[in-house]
Amino acid sequence: MIKFPGDPRITYFKRVVGLPGDKIQMVNGVLNINGAAVKMEEVKLPPLVTRNGELVYEGIRKFYRETLPNGRSYVIADMGDTPQDNTNIYVVPEGHYFLMGDNRDNTQDSRFLDKVGYVPRENFIGTVVSLFWNGQGLPIAGRPDETYPTK
């Protein structure tokens, strides 16, 4: 949880994917940290809304489990090919962090330097520990869990 850099009255919920000194880049929709592609595996979520028998997730085409080099994993959403799928390399400055939203193609995050950019440490408020509601209405039961390294 952070204070939005453009307006500290706004609270933003994003995932930290880059630490000071890291090089972050999106290549063909895959997060790369320090030149290495982050592991991604497609996952299926339980049906939520169907329209004529077709699953509806408001433009989301696939879900993936993304696993960071430290072993932490979580589920991200992909809407298909978008300009955000291929970026330049971002070098995270000292005292700052690189944040990304889990719906990678429909979020304002550190990839947008003029909106969010690199987030200074003093903008951090805390850690999200529980999810009570979300805009898609995805049920908590049956959703792939976020996992943490066992080391």
C-alpha positions in Angstrom: 0.0 0.0 0.0 1.4 3.4 -1.0 0.5 7.0 -1.2 0.0 7.8 -4.9 3.1 9.9 -5.9 0.9 12.3 -7.9 -1.5 12.9 -5.0 -0.6 11.6 -1.5 -4.3 11.7 -0.5 -4.9 8.7 -2.7 -4.0 5.2 -1.5 -2.7 2.8 -4.2 -2.4 -1.0 -4.0 0.4 -2.3 -6.2 3.0 -5.1 -6.0 6.7 -4.3 -5.5 8.6 -6.1 -8.3 11.8 -4.0 -8.4 14.2 -2.9 -5.7 16.8 -0.1 -5.8 19.3 -0.9 -8.5 17.2 -3.5 -10.3 16.6 -3.3 -14.0 13.0 -3.9 -14.9 11.6 -4.5 -18.4 8.5 -6.1 -20.0 9.3 -8.3 -23.0 6.4 -9.8 -24.9 4.2 -9.5 -21.8 6.7 -11.2 -19.5 8.3 -9.3 -16.6 12.1 -9.4 -16.7 14.1 -8.5 -13.6 17.9 -7.9 -14.1 17.7 -9.5 -17.6 16.0 -12.7 -16.5 12.4 -13.6 -17.4 10.2 -14.2 -14.4 8.5 -17.7 -14.4 4.9 -17.6 -15.6 2.4 -20.5 -15.6 -1.1 -20.2 -16.9 -3.8 -20.9 -14.3 -7.6 -21.3 -14.5 -9.8 -19.5 -12.1 -13.2 -20.8 -11.2 -16.1 -19.5 -13.4 -17.6 -16.3 -12.1 -19.9 -14.9 -14.7 -21.1 -16.6 -17.8 -22.8 -15.2 -20.8 -24.2 -17.8 -23.2 -21.9 -20.3 -21.7 -18.7 -18.2 -22.1 -16.7 -17.1 -19.2 -16.7 -13.3 -18.8 -13.8 -11.4 -17.0 -14.2 -7.9 -18.5 -11.5 -8.2 -21.2 -9.1 -10.5 -19.3 -8.0 -13.3 -21.6 -5.8 -15.4 -19.3 -4.5 -15.6 -15.8 -0.9 -16.6 -14.9 1.0 -17.5 -11.8 4.1 -15.3 -11.7 7.0 -16.4 -9.5 9.6 -13.8 -8.5 13.3 -14.8 -8.1 12.8 -14.8 -4.3 10.1 -17.6 -4.6 7.1 -15.4 -4.0 4.2 -16.1 -6.4 0.8 -14.6 -7.1 -1.7 -14.5 -9.9 -1.7 -11.8 -12.6 -4.3 -11.0 -15.4 -3.5 -10.6 -19.1 -5.8 -8.9 -21.6 -3.7 -9.8 -24.6 -1.3 -7.7 -26.7 -1.0 -4.1 -25.4 1.7 -1.4 -25.6 2.6 -2.1 -22.0 3.7 -5.7 -23.0 7.1 -4.3 -24.3 9.0 -1.5 -22.5 12.4 0.0 -22.3 14.6 -1.0 -19.4 13.8 0.9 -16.2 16.7 1.2 -13.7 15.3 1.7 -10.2 17.0 4.6 -8.4 18.3 4.4 -4.9 15.6 4.9 -2.3 12.9 4.0 -4.8 10.9 0.9 -5.8 9.2 -0.3 -9.0 5.6 -1.3 -8.6 3.2 -3.1 -10.9 -0.5 -3.9 -10.8 -1.7 -7.5 -11.1 -3.9 -6.7 -14.0 -0.9 -5.8 -16.1 -2.7 -4.4 -19.1 -5.2 -2.2 -17.2 -3.3 -0.4 -14.5 -1.3 2.7 -13.9 2.0 1.7 -12.3 5.7 2.4 -12.3 5.9 1.8 -16.1 4.1 5.2 -16.4 6.9 7.5 -15.3 4.7 10.6 -15.7 1.9 9.1 -13.6 3.4 6.8 -10.9 7.0 6.2 -11.8 9.5 5.1 -9.2 8.0 5.2 -5.8 10.1 6.6 -2.9 10.3 4.6 0.3 8.5 7.3 2.3 5.4 6.8 0.2 4.9 3.3 1.6 2.0 3.0 4.1 1.9 -0.7 4.9 1.3 -4.2 3.5 -2.1 -5.6 2.4 -2.8 -8.7 4.6 -6.4 -9.5 3.6 -8.7 -9.0 0.6 -12.4 -8.4 1.4 -13.7 -7.1 -2.0 -12.5 -6.6 -5.5 -13.9 -5.0 -8.6 -14.4 -8.2 -10.6 -16.3 -9.8 -7.7 -13.9 -12.8 -7.9 -14.7 -15.2 -5.0 -12.0 -15.8 -2.4 -12.8 -19.5 -2.3 -11.3 -21.4 -5.2 -8.9 -18.6 -6.2 -5.3 -19.5 -6.5 -3.5 -18.5 -3.4 -0.6 -16.1 -3.1 2.4 -18.0 -1.9 5.6 -17.0 -0.1 9.1 -18.5 -0.2 9.6 -21.3 2.3 13.3 -20.4 2.9 
